[in-house]
Amino acid sequence: MLSSILCHMLLVLAQPPVSSDSGWTQWVPVASAAVALLALLVALSNRNTSRRALALSMQQEERRAARLDVTLADSASWRRSGASRWVGIKILAVNPTDRDAAIVGAELHIAYTLPTGHAMTVKVGHRTTGDDFPGDVTALDLPVRLESNGAVAGWLTFELPAGLFPHGAGIQRYDAVLQDSRGIAVTVSASVLREVEHDQTSDDQAADETSGRSR
């Protein structure tokens, strides 16, 4: 709109006065200034357009770049009588890019200290089979697909066999390390685990009592 007005002014200013030649020479600087102003406005408009195009291009490129966002939703531990202890890490994994991906692996890195004060780390792989899990725990089967701009939630489950830690070791932290198909590794940490009552002996006794009453 402003450019149209300036163009109209330029046409008016460019018309020579009919009364004398000296009037025309007086209008020449004004017309030149109007042309310069119009050129400046056009240049500013083009620069703003270029900036918007560049910002849009950068946003699109960022969405295409590989990225994986993982948050900790819950953490728990349970053990059936006479069996290994299990650790569950519930995660929400988000793929905020325009390219499909997959979570292909997961490990639990457990940081602990020895009675001597030395810091150690043990690594345990994700397992989906073993002793029955608590009712609210459903293990993720890896690999699991992550669609573009999609998300997946579930439990990563790890078995901690007896004798995994030396006597007197103090556990400091549980780190779940996820690996995706694009080579990205993401870590979520838990320092405290929710203890789940899940005793095999109690379950067997309840089943026997129910069976006895039915007979």
C-alpha positions as CSV (number, residue, x, y, z in Angstrom):
1,M,0.0,0.0,0.0
2,L,2.8,2.4,0.9
3,S,4.7,1.6,-2.2
4,S,1.6,2.3,-4.4
5,I,1.2,5.7,-2.7
6,L,4.9,6.6,-3.2
7,C,4.7,5.6,-6.9
8,H,1.7,7.8,-7.3
9,M,3.5,10.7,-5.7
10,L,6.5,10.1,-8.0
11,L,4.3,10.3,-11.1
12,V,2.8,13.6,-9.8
13,L,6.1,15.0,-8.9
14,A,7.7,14.0,-12.2
15,Q,5.2,16.1,-14.2
16,P,6.8,19.4,-15.1
17,P,5.0,22.6,-14.3
18,V,3.5,24.3,-17.3
19,S,4.3,27.8,-16.1
20,S,8.1,27.9,-16.3
21,D,11.2,25.8,-16.8
22,S,12.6,26.9,-13.5
23,G,9.8,25.1,-11.7
24,W,10.7,21.8,-13.3
25,T,14.3,22.1,-12.1
26,Q,13.0,22.7,-8.5
27,W,11.1,19.5,-8.6
28,V,14.0,17.3,-9.7
29,P,15.6,16.9,-6.2
30,V,12.2,16.0,-4.7
31,A,11.6,13.4,-7.4
32,S,15.1,11.9,-6.8
33,A,14.5,11.7,-3.1
34,A,11.2,10.0,-3.6
35,V,12.8,7.4,-5.9
36,A,15.5,6.8,-3.3
37,L,12.9,6.4,-0.6
38,L,11.0,3.9,-2.7
39,A,14.1,1.9,-3.4
40,L,14.9,1.8,0.3
41,L,11.5,0.5,1.2
42,V,11.7,-2.2,-1.5
43,A,15.1,-3.3,-0.2
44,L,13.8,-3.5,3.4
45,S,10.8,-5.5,2.2
46,N,13.0,-7.9,0.3
47,R,15.3,-8.3,3.3
48,N,12.4,-9.1,5.6
49,T,11.1,-11.7,3.1
50,S,14.6,-13.3,2.9
51,R,14.8,-13.4,6.7
52,R,11.4,-15.2,7.0
53,A,12.4,-17.6,4.3
54,L,15.7,-18.4,6.0
55,A,14.0,-18.9,9.4
56,L,11.5,-21.3,7.8
57,S,14.3,-23.2,6.1
58,M,16.2,-23.5,9.4
59,Q,13.1,-24.8,11.2
60,Q,12.5,-27.4,8.5
61,E,16.2,-28.5,8.6
62,E,16.0,-28.7,12.4
63,R,12.9,-31.0,12.2
64,R,14.8,-33.2,9.7
65,A,17.9,-33.4,12.0
66,A,18.2,-36.6,14.1
67,R,16.9,-36.1,17.7
68,L,15.5,-38.2,20.4
69,D,13.8,-36.9,23.6
70,V,13.4,-39.4,26.5
71,T,11.8,-38.7,29.9
72,L,11.5,-40.8,33.0
73,A,7.9,-41.7,33.9
74,D,8.4,-44.2,36.7
75,S,11.0,-46.6,38.2
76,A,10.4,-49.7,40.2
77,S,12.1,-52.8,41.7
78,W,10.6,-56.2,42.5
79,R,11.7,-59.8,43.3
80,R,9.9,-63.0,43.6
81,S,10.9,-65.3,46.5
82,G,14.1,-67.1,45.7
83,A,14.5,-65.4,42.3
84,S,16.6,-62.5,40.9
85,R,15.7,-58.9,41.6
86,W,14.4,-56.9,38.7
87,V,14.5,-53.2,37.9
88,G,12.0,-51.5,35.7
89,I,12.4,-48.1,34.1
90,K,9.3,-46.6,32.5
91,I,10.1,-44.1,29.8
92,L,8.4,-41.9,27.3
93,A,10.5,-41.6,24.1
94,V,9.6,-38.8,21.6
95,N,10.8,-38.5,18.0
96,P,10.3,-34.7,17.3
97,T,11.7,-34.9,13.7
98,D,10.3,-35.6,10.3
99,R,12.2,-38.9,9.9
100,D,11.1,-42.3,11.2
101,A,13.4,-44.0,13.7
102,A,13.5,-47.0,16.1
103,I,14.8,-47.7,19.6
104,V,17.1,-50.6,19.0
105,G,18.7,-51.3,22.4
106,A,18.8,-50.4,26.1
107,E,21.2,-51.0,29.0
108,L,21.0,-50.3,32.7
109,H,24.2,-48.7,34.0
110,I,24.3,-49.1,37.8
111,A,26.7,-46.8,39.6
112,Y,27.9,-48.1,43.0
113,T,30.7,-47.6,45.5
114,L,32.8,-50.2,47.2
115,P,33.4,-50.2,51.0
116,T,36.9,-48.9,50.1
117,G,35.3,-45.8,48.5
118,H,36.1,-46.8,44.9
119,A,33.3,-45.9,42.3
120,M,32.2,-48.7,40.0
121,T,29.6,-49.3,37.3
122,V,27.9,-52.5,36.1
123,K,25.9,-52.8,32.9
124,V,22.9,-55.0,32.5
125,G,20.9,-55.6,29.2
126,H,17.2,-55.1,28.7
127,R,15.2,-58.4,29.0
128,T,11.5,-59.0,28.4
129,T,11.3,-62.6,29.6
130,G,11.9,-64.2,33.0
131,D,9.9,-64.2,36.2
132,D,6.4,-62.9,36.0
133,F,6.3,-59.1,36.1
134,P,3.9,-57.1,38.3
135,G,0.5,-56.4,36.8
136,D,1.3,-52.7,36.0
137,V,4.6,-53.5,34.2
138,T,4.6,-54.4,30.5
139,A,8.1,-54.6,29.0
140,L,8.9,-53.0,25.7
141,D,9.9,-55.4,22.9
142,L,13.0,-53.9,21.2
143,P,13.5,-52.8,18.6
144,V,10.4,-50.6,18.7
145,R,9.5,-48.2,15.9
146,L,9.4,-44.5,16.5
147,E,7.4,-42.7,13.7
148,S,8.2,-39.2,12.7
149,N,6.7,-36.7,15.2
150,G,5.5,-39.7,17.2
151,A,6.1,-41.2,20.7
152,V,6.3,-44.6,22.5
153,A,6.0,-45.4,26.2
154,G,6.7,-48.5,28.1
155,W,8.9,-50.3,30.6
156,L,12.6,-51.2,30.2
157,T,13.2,-54.3,32.4
158,F,16.5,-55.5,33.7
159,E,17.4,-58.6,35.7
160,L,19.9,-58.2,38.6
161,P,21.1,-61.8,39.4
162,A,22.3,-62.6,42.9
163,G,25.9,-61.8,43.5
164,L,26.0,-59.0,41.0
165,F,27.3,-56.6,43.6
166,P,30.1,-57.2,46.1
167,H,29.2,-57.4,49.7
168,G,28.9,-53.9,51.2
169,A,28.5,-52.1,47.9
170,G,26.3,-49.0,48.0
171,I,24.2,-48.2,44.9
172,Q,24.3,-44.6,43.9
173,R,22.3,-44.3,40.7
174,Y,20.5,-46.2,37.9
175,D,21.0,-45.0,34.4
176,A,18.9,-46.4,31.5
177,V,20.8,-45.8,28.3
178,L,18.8,-46.0,25.1
179,Q,20.2,-46.4,21.6
180,D,18.2,-45.5,18.5
181,S,18.6,-46.6,14.8
182,R,20.3,-43.2,13.9
183,G,23.1,-43.7,16.4
184,I,21.7,-41.4,19.1
185,A,22.3,-42.5,22.7
186,V,20.1,-41.0,25.5
187,T,20.3,-41.5,29.2
188,V,17.6,-41.2,31.8
189,S,18.5,-41.6,35.5
190,A,16.7,-42.7,38.7
191,S,18.2,-42.6,42.1
192,V,15.3,-44.1,44.0
193,L,13.2,-47.1,42.9
194,R,9.6,-47.7,43.9
195,E,9.5,-51.1,45.7
196,V,6.8,-53.4,44.3
197,E,5.4,-56.2,46.5
198,H,5.6,-59.2,44.3
199,D,6.4,-62.4,46.2
200,Q,6.2,-65.8,44.5
201,T,5.5,-67.7,47.7
202,S,2.6,-65.5,48.7
203,D,1.1,-66.0,45.2
204,D,1.5,-69.8,45.3
205,Q,-0.1,-70.0,48.8
206,A,-3.1,-67.9,47.7
207,A,-3.5,-70.2,44.6
208,D,-3.3,-73.3,46.8
209,E,-5.9,-71.9,49.3
210,T,-8.2,-71.0,46.4
211,S,-7.8,-74.5,44.9
212,G,-8.4,-76.2,48.3
213,R,-11.7,-74.2,48.9
214,S,-12.9,-75.1,45.5
215,R,-12.5,-78.8,46.3
